[in-house]
Amino acid sequence: MSWSLGETAALALKAARGAGMSWGLAEETAASVVWLHSRGLPGISALCSYLGISDSISDRPLPRRALKAAARS
């Protein structure tokens, strides 16, 4: 499944708000997820891992090494 960056941002915003983040922090989170996706990195998976929820594709959290690799980029 392929999502546009706008759809990705909307999903990230909803997830962040649902996790209890303020609107400002949720918007920054969505922008960060889009930034990762635009560079070919797993932004939604990183957000799922951060929020402690499973990735809908693999049904398991993203490994920490992938998050560390994304943070270095």
Biopython code that builds the backbone (N, CA, C, O; Angstrom):
import numpy as np
from Bio.PDB.StructureBuilder import StructureBuilder

atoms = [
    (1, "MET", "N", (0.838, -1.171, 0.000)),
    (1, "MET", "CA", (0.000, 0.000, 0.000)),
    (1, "MET", "C", (0.886, 1.239, 0.000)),
    (1, "MET", "O", (1.860, 1.314, 0.750)),
    (2, "SER", "N", (0.553, 2.187, -0.824)),
    (2, "SER", "CA", (1.328, 3.416, -0.921)),
    (2, "SER", "C", (0.456, 4.593, -0.500)),
    (2, "SER", "O", (-0.652, 4.766, -1.008)),
    (3, "TRP", "N", (0.959, 5.397, 0.427)),
    (3, "TRP", "CA", (0.220, 6.560, 0.919)),
    (3, "TRP", "C", (0.928, 7.831, 0.486)),
    (3, "TRP", "O", (2.151, 7.866, 0.353)),
    (4, "SER", "N", (0.147, 8.864, 0.271)),
    (4, "SER", "CA", (0.743, 10.171, -0.010)),
    (4, "SER", "C", (1.329, 10.726, 1.286)),
    (4, "SER", "O", (1.006, 10.255, 2.377)),
    (5, "LEU", "N", (2.190, 11.727, 1.157)),
    (5, "LEU", "CA", (2.762, 12.337, 2.358)),
    (5, "LEU", "C", (1.681, 13.017, 3.197)),
    (5, "LEU", "O", (1.784, 13.065, 4.423)),
    (6, "GLY", "N", (0.653, 13.539, 2.546)),
    (6, "GLY", "CA", (-0.461, 14.148, 3.278)),
    (6, "GLY", "C", (-1.231, 13.130, 4.104)),
    (6, "GLY", "O", (-1.600, 13.398, 5.247)),
    (7, "GLU", "N", (-1.471, 11.962, 3.520)),
    (7, "GLU", "CA", (-2.150, 10.894, 4.259)),
    (7, "GLU", "C", (-1.289, 10.401, 5.416)),
    (7, "GLU", "O", (-1.799, 10.108, 6.497)),
    (8, "THR", "N", (0.000, 10.313, 5.185)),
    (8, "THR", "CA", (0.926, 9.894, 6.231)),
    (8, "THR", "C", (0.917, 10.901, 7.376)),
    (8, "THR", "O", (0.905, 10.515, 8.545)),
    (9, "ALA", "N", (0.924, 12.184, 7.044)),
    (9, "ALA", "CA", (0.895, 13.231, 8.067)),
    (9, "ALA", "C", (-0.396, 13.164, 8.880)),
    (9, "ALA", "O", (-0.371, 13.299, 10.103)),
    (10, "ALA", "N", (-1.517, 12.959, 8.202)),
    (10, "ALA", "CA", (-2.801, 12.883, 8.899)),
    (10, "ALA", "C", (-2.841, 11.696, 9.852)),
    (10, "ALA", "O", (-3.329, 11.816, 10.977)),
    (11, "LEU", "N", (-2.334, 10.558, 9.411)),
    (11, "LEU", "CA", (-2.304, 9.369, 10.262)),
    (11, "LEU", "C", (-1.406, 9.593, 11.477)),
    (11, "LEU", "O", (-1.768, 9.233, 12.597)),
    (12, "ALA", "N", (-0.240, 10.186, 11.252)),
    (12, "ALA", "CA", (0.689, 10.451, 12.352)),
    (12, "ALA", "C", (0.087, 11.443, 13.348)),
    (12, "ALA", "O", (0.236, 11.279, 14.558)),
    (13, "LEU", "N", (-0.588, 12.465, 12.839)),
    (13, "LEU", "CA", (-1.223, 13.453, 13.708)),
    (13, "LEU", "C", (-2.294, 12.802, 14.575)),
    (13, "LEU", "O", (-2.361, 13.056, 15.778)),
    (14, "LYS", "N", (-3.128, 11.967, 13.969)),
    (14, "LYS", "CA", (-4.182, 11.279, 14.725)),
    (14, "LYS", "C", (-3.597, 10.350, 15.778)),
    (14, "LYS", "O", (-4.101, 10.279, 16.899)),
    (15, "ALA", "N", (-2.534, 9.638, 15.417)),
    (15, "ALA", "CA", (-1.902, 8.718, 16.369)),
    (15, "ALA", "C", (-1.296, 9.482, 17.539)),
    (15, "ALA", "O", (-1.432, 9.073, 18.692)),
    (16, "ALA", "N", (-0.632, 10.585, 17.241)),
    (16, "ALA", "CA", (-0.008, 11.380, 18.298)),
    (16, "ALA", "C", (-1.057, 11.996, 19.221)),
    (16, "ALA", "O", (-0.889, 11.992, 20.440)),
    (17, "ARG", "N", (-2.124, 12.518, 18.653)),
    (17, "ARG", "CA", (-3.205, 13.079, 19.482)),
    (17, "ARG", "C", (-3.867, 11.987, 20.310)),
    (17, "ARG", "O", (-4.182, 12.191, 21.482)),
    (18, "GLY", "N", (-4.076, 10.835, 19.700)),
    (18, "GLY", "CA", (-4.679, 9.718, 20.422)),
    (18, "GLY", "C", (-3.817, 9.227, 21.568)),
    (18, "GLY", "O", (-4.325, 8.674, 22.543)),
    (19, "ALA", "N", (-2.511, 9.430, 21.451)),
    (19, "ALA", "CA", (-1.583, 9.030, 22.512)),
    (19, "ALA", "C", (-1.495, 10.085, 23.611)),
    (19, "ALA", "O", (-0.793, 9.892, 24.603)),
    (20, "GLY", "N", (-2.204, 11.199, 23.437)),
    (20, "GLY", "CA", (-2.245, 12.216, 24.480)),
    (20, "GLY", "C", (-1.327, 13.406, 24.281)),
    (20, "GLY", "O", (-1.189, 14.230, 25.185)),
    (21, "MET", "N", (-0.696, 13.519, 23.122)),
    (21, "MET", "CA", (0.174, 14.673, 22.867)),
    (21, "MET", "C", (-0.670, 15.920, 22.640)),
    (21, "MET", "O", (-1.798, 15.839, 22.153)),
    (22, "SER", "N", (-0.110, 17.081, 23.001)),
    (22, "SER", "CA", (-0.785, 18.349, 22.721)),
    (22, "SER", "C", (-0.829, 18.559, 21.208)),
    (22, "SER", "O", (-0.122, 17.883, 20.460)),
    (23, "TRP", "N", (-1.671, 19.511, 20.759)),
    (23, "TRP", "CA", (-1.775, 19.754, 19.323)),
    (23, "TRP", "C", (-0.438, 20.155, 18.718)),
    (23, "TRP", "O", (-0.070, 19.672, 17.647)),
    (24, "GLY", "N", (0.285, 21.027, 19.387)),
    (24, "GLY", "CA", (1.571, 21.478, 18.854)),
    (24, "GLY", "C", (2.576, 20.354, 18.718)),
    (24, "GLY", "O", (3.251, 20.233, 17.696)),
    (25, "LEU", "N", (2.674, 19.531, 19.752)),
    (25, "LEU", "CA", (3.609, 18.409, 19.710)),
    (25, "LEU", "C", (3.177, 17.375, 18.670)),
    (25, "LEU", "O", (4.014, 16.786, 17.987)),
    (26, "ALA", "N", (1.865, 17.161, 18.556)),
    (26, "ALA", "CA", (1.359, 16.212, 17.562)),
    (26, "ALA", "C", (1.667, 16.694, 16.145)),
    (26, "ALA", "O", (2.010, 15.891, 15.277)),
    (27, "GLU", "N", (1.548, 17.996, 15.907)),
    (27, "GLU", "CA", (1.870, 18.540, 14.587)),
    (27, "GLU", "C", (3.360, 18.408, 14.286)),
    (27, "GLU", "O", (3.735, 18.097, 13.155)),
    (28, "GLU", "N", (4.209, 18.640, 15.279)),
    (28, "GLU", "CA", (5.652, 18.452, 15.092)),
    (28, "GLU", "C", (5.974, 16.983, 14.822)),
    (28, "GLU", "O", (6.841, 16.671, 14.005)),
    (29, "THR", "N", (5.281, 16.094, 15.504)),
    (29, "THR", "CA", (5.469, 14.661, 15.295)),
    (29, "THR", "C", (5.101, 14.284, 13.867)),
    (29, "THR", "O", (5.843, 13.563, 13.199)),
    (30, "ALA", "N", (3.956, 14.772, 13.399)),
    (30, "ALA", "CA", (3.520, 14.478, 12.029)),
    (30, "ALA", "C", (4.532, 15.002, 11.011)),
    (30, "ALA", "O", (4.837, 14.325, 10.029)),
    (31, "ALA", "N", (5.045, 16.199, 11.244)),
    (31, "ALA", "CA", (6.047, 16.762, 10.331)),
    (31, "ALA", "C", (7.316, 15.915, 10.328)),
    (31, "ALA", "O", (7.938, 15.725, 9.282)),
    (32, "SER", "N", (7.695, 15.411, 11.488)),
    (32, "SER", "CA", (8.890, 14.563, 11.580)),
    (32, "SER", "C", (8.694, 13.244, 10.848)),
    (32, "SER", "O", (9.603, 12.760, 10.173)),
    (33, "VAL", "N", (7.514, 12.669, 10.982)),
    (33, "VAL", "CA", (7.210, 11.410, 10.295)),
    (33, "VAL", "C", (7.256, 11.618, 8.783)),
    (33, "VAL", "O", (7.809, 10.789, 8.060)),
    (34, "VAL", "N", (6.685, 12.706, 8.307)),
    (34, "VAL", "CA", (6.715, 13.015, 6.872)),
    (34, "VAL", "C", (8.154, 13.230, 6.413)),
    (34, "VAL", "O", (8.534, 12.773, 5.334)),
    (35, "TRP", "N", (8.956, 13.920, 7.217)),
    (35, "TRP", "CA", (10.365, 14.141, 6.876)),
    (35, "TRP", "C", (11.077, 12.804, 6.703)),
    (35, "TRP", "O", (11.820, 12.613, 5.741)),
    (36, "LEU", "N", (10.851, 11.880, 7.632)),
    (36, "LEU", "CA", (11.470, 10.556, 7.525)),
    (36, "LEU", "C", (11.012, 9.839, 6.259)),
    (36, "LEU", "O", (11.833, 9.306, 5.511)),
    (37, "HIS", "N", (9.692, 9.828, 6.018)),
    (37, "HIS", "CA", (9.154, 9.136, 4.841)),
    (37, "HIS", "C", (9.672, 9.731, 3.538)),
    (37, "HIS", "O", (9.934, 9.000, 2.584)),
    (38, "SER", "N", (9.819, 11.033, 3.492)),
    (38, "SER", "CA", (10.286, 11.669, 2.257)),
    (38, "SER", "C", (11.733, 11.311, 1.943)),
    (38, "SER", "O", (12.201, 11.518, 0.824)),
    (39, "ARG", "N", (12.431, 10.779, 2.925)),
    (39, "ARG", "CA", (13.818, 10.348, 2.736)),
    (39, "ARG", "C", (13.962, 8.830, 2.700)),
    (39, "ARG", "O", (15.067, 8.296, 2.797)),
    (40, "GLY", "N", (12.829, 8.145, 2.561)),
    (40, "GLY", "CA", (12.851, 6.695, 2.420)),
    (40, "GLY", "C", (13.025, 5.933, 3.721)),
    (40, "GLY", "O", (13.355, 4.747, 3.704)),
    (41, "LEU", "N", (12.809, 6.596, 4.846)),
    (41, "LEU", "CA", (12.940, 5.947, 6.152)),
    (41, "LEU", "C", (11.557, 5.611, 6.703)),
    (41, "LEU", "O", (10.572, 6.234, 6.307)),
    (42, "PRO", "N", (11.467, 4.642, 7.607)),
    (42, "PRO", "CA", (10.167, 4.181, 8.112)),
    (42, "PRO", "C", (9.588, 5.091, 9.199)),
    (42, "PRO", "O", (9.648, 4.766, 10.384)),
    (43, "GLY", "N", (9.032, 6.218, 8.791)),
    (43, "GLY", "CA", (8.505, 7.182, 9.754)),
    (43, "GLY", "C", (7.352, 6.663, 10.590)),
    (43, "GLY", "O", (7.355, 6.821, 11.811)),
    (44, "ILE", "N", (6.367, 6.046, 9.954)),
    (44, "ILE", "CA", (5.213, 5.524, 10.696)),
    (44, "ILE", "C", (5.649, 4.406, 11.634)),
    (44, "ILE", "O", (5.188, 4.342, 12.774)),
    (45, "SER", "N", (6.518, 3.539, 11.176)),
    (45, "SER", "CA", (7.011, 2.459, 12.038)),
    (45, "SER", "C", (7.770, 3.021, 13.235)),
    (45, "SER", "O", (7.645, 2.507, 14.347)),
    (46, "ALA", "N", (8.554, 4.071, 13.013)),
    (46, "ALA", "CA", (9.281, 4.706, 14.114)),
    (46, "ALA", "C", (8.305, 5.304, 15.120)),
    (46, "ALA", "O", (8.511, 5.189, 16.328)),
    (47, "LEU", "N", (7.248, 5.938, 14.633)),
    (47, "LEU", "CA", (6.242, 6.505, 15.527)),
    (47, "LEU", "C", (5.531, 5.411, 16.307)),
    (47, "LEU", "O", (5.315, 5.545, 17.511)),
    (48, "CYS", "N", (5.170, 4.340, 15.635)),
    (48, "CYS", "CA", (4.519, 3.215, 16.318)),
    (48, "CYS", "C", (5.413, 2.658, 17.421)),
    (48, "CYS", "O", (4.945, 2.363, 18.521)),
    (49, "SER", "N", (6.677, 2.519, 17.126)),
    (49, "SER", "CA", (7.614, 2.011, 18.119)),
    (49, "SER", "C", (7.718, 2.977, 19.294)),
    (49, "SER", "O", (7.722, 2.549, 20.448)),
    (50, "TYR", "N", (7.802, 4.266, 19.013)),
    (50, "TYR", "CA", (7.901, 5.275, 20.063)),
    (50, "TYR", "C", (6.657, 5.269, 20.947)),
    (50, "TYR", "O", (6.752, 5.401, 22.168)),
    (51, "LEU", "N", (5.502, 5.116, 20.328)),
    (51, "LEU", "CA", (4.255, 5.120, 21.088)),
    (51, "LEU", "C", (3.974, 3.781, 21.760)),
    (51, "LEU", "O", (3.037, 3.666, 22.551)),
    (52, "GLY", "N", (4.782, 2.769, 21.448)),
    (52, "GLY", "CA", (4.606, 1.465, 22.080)),
    (52, "GLY", "C", (3.485, 0.644, 21.486)),
    (52, "GLY", "O", (2.919, -0.219, 22.157)),
    (53, "ILE", "N", (3.154, 0.911, 20.215)),
    (53, "ILE", "CA", (2.130, 0.115, 19.547)),
    (53, "ILE", "C", (2.785, -0.681, 18.434)),
    (53, "ILE", "O", (3.872, -0.332, 17.972)),
    (54, "SER", "N", (2.138, -1.736, 18.007)),
    (54, "SER", "CA", (2.743, -2.591, 16.987)),
    (54, "SER", "C", (2.561, -1.990, 15.604)),
    (54, "SER", "O", (1.604, -1.261, 15.345)),
    (55, "ASP", "N", (3.488, -2.305, 14.732)),
    (55, "ASP", "CA", (3.450, -1.880, 13.338)),
    (55, "ASP", "C", (2.372, -2.698, 12.641)),
    (55, "ASP", "O", (2.375, -3.925, 12.743)),
    (56, "SER", "N", (1.458, -2.054, 11.940)),
    (56, "SER", "CA", (0.343, -2.771, 11.324)),
    (56, "SER", "C", (0.786, -3.720, 10.217)),
    (56, "SER", "O", (0.058, -4.652, 9.874)),
    (57, "ILE", "N", (1.964, -3.495, 9.659)),
    (57, "ILE", "CA", (2.427, -4.368, 8.584)),
    (57, "ILE", "C", (3.045, -5.642, 9.149)),
    (57, "ILE", "O", (2.681, -6.744, 8.738)),
    (58, "SER", "N", (3.958, -5.500, 10.073)),
    (58, "SER", "CA", (4.657, -6.674, 10.603)),
    (58, "SER", "C", (4.078, -7.149, 11.926)),
    (58, "SER", "O", (4.413, -8.240, 12.388)),
    (59, "ASP", "N", (3.204, -6.340, 12.551)),
    (59, "ASP", "CA", (2.576, -6.661, 13.826)),
    (59, "ASP", "C", (3.603, -6.876, 14.935)),
    (59, "ASP", "O", (3.396, -7.681, 15.842)),
    (60, "ARG", "N", (4.706, -6.147, 14.847)),
    (60, "ARG", "CA", (5.698, -6.161, 15.929)),
    (60, "ARG", "C", (6.394, -4.808, 15.949)),
    (60, "ARG", "O", (6.473, -4.139, 14.918)),
    (61, "PRO", "N", (6.895, -4.401, 17.095)),
    (61, "PRO", "CA", (7.559, -3.096, 17.162)),
    (61, "PRO", "C", (8.800, -3.041, 16.277)),
    (61, "PRO", "O", (9.444, -4.059, 16.021)),
    (62, "LEU", "N", (9.117, -1.856, 15.824)),
    (62, "LEU", "CA", (10.308, -1.637, 15.011)),
    (62, "LEU", "C", (11.551, -1.851, 15.871)),
    (62, "LEU", "O", (11.595, -1.367, 17.002)),
    (63, "PRO", "N", (12.560, -2.559, 15.370)),
    (63, "PRO", "CA", (13.779, -2.767, 16.159)),
    (63, "PRO", "C", (14.477, -1.447, 16.477)),
    (63, "PRO", "O", (14.455, -0.520, 15.667)),
    (64, "ARG", "N", (15.087, -1.364, 17.640)),
    (64, "ARG", "CA", (15.784, -0.147, 18.069)),
    (64, "ARG", "C", (16.898, 0.249, 17.096)),
    (64, "ARG", "O", (17.160, 1.438, 16.911)),
    (65, "ARG", "N", (17.555, -0.735, 16.476)),
    (65, "ARG", "CA", (18.647, -0.388, 15.560)),
    (65, "ARG", "C", (18.124, 0.413, 14.372)),
    (65, "ARG", "O", (18.835, 1.273, 13.852)),
    (66, "ALA", "N", (16.900, 0.147, 13.936)),
    (66, "ALA", "CA", (16.318, 0.914, 12.834)),
    (66, "ALA", "C", (16.035, 2.348, 13.275)),
    (66, "ALA", "O", (16.218, 3.288, 12.501)),
    (67, "LEU", "N", (15.591, 2.512, 14.511)),
    (67, "LEU", "CA", (15.346, 3.853, 15.026)),
    (67, "LEU", "C", (16.650, 4.632, 15.157)),
    (67, "LEU", "O", (16.703, 5.821, 14.843)),
    (68, "LYS", "N", (17.700, 3.959, 15.620)),
    (68, "LYS", "CA", (19.002, 4.619, 15.753)),
    (68, "LYS", "C", (19.542, 5.024, 14.386)),
    (68, "LYS", "O", (20.118, 6.102, 14.237)),
    (69, "ALA", "N", (19.355, 4.161, 13.390)),
    (69, "ALA", "CA", (19.812, 4.478, 12.036)),
    (69, "ALA", "C", (19.045, 5.675, 11.484)),
    (69, "ALA", "O", (19.625, 6.532, 10.818)),
    (70, "ALA", "N", (17.751, 5.738, 11.758)),
    (70, "ALA", "CA", (16.937, 6.861, 11.293)),
    (70, "ALA", "C", (17.354, 8.153, 11.986)),
    (70, "ALA", "O", (17.346, 9.219, 11.370)),
    (71, "ALA", "N", (17.715, 8.066, 13.252)),
    (71, "ALA", "CA", (18.113, 9.256, 14.003)),
    (71, "ALA", "C", (19.440, 9.826, 13.505)),
    (71, "ALA", "O", (19.665, 11.033, 13.591)),
    (72, "ARG", "N", (20.314, 8.975, 12.989)),
    (72, "ARG", "CA", (21.614, 9.436, 12.498)),
    (72, "ARG", "C", (21.506, 10.151, 11.167)),
    (72, "ARG", "O", (22.382, 10.945, 10.824)),
    (73, "SER", "N", (20.445, 9.887, 10.407)),
    (73, "SER", "CA", (20.306, 10.477, 9.062)),
    (73, "SER", "C", (19.896, 11.925, 9.115)),
    (73, "SER", "O", (19.738, 12.561, 8.073)),
]
sb = StructureBuilder()
sb.init_structure("model")
sb.init_model(0)
sb.init_chain("A")
sb.init_seg("    ")
for serial, (resi, resn, name, xyz) in enumerate(atoms, 1):
    if name == "N":
        sb.init_residue(resn, " ", resi, " ")
    sb.init_atom(name, np.array(xyz, "f"), 0.0, 1.0, " ", f" {name:<3s}", serial, name[0])
structure = sb.get_structure()
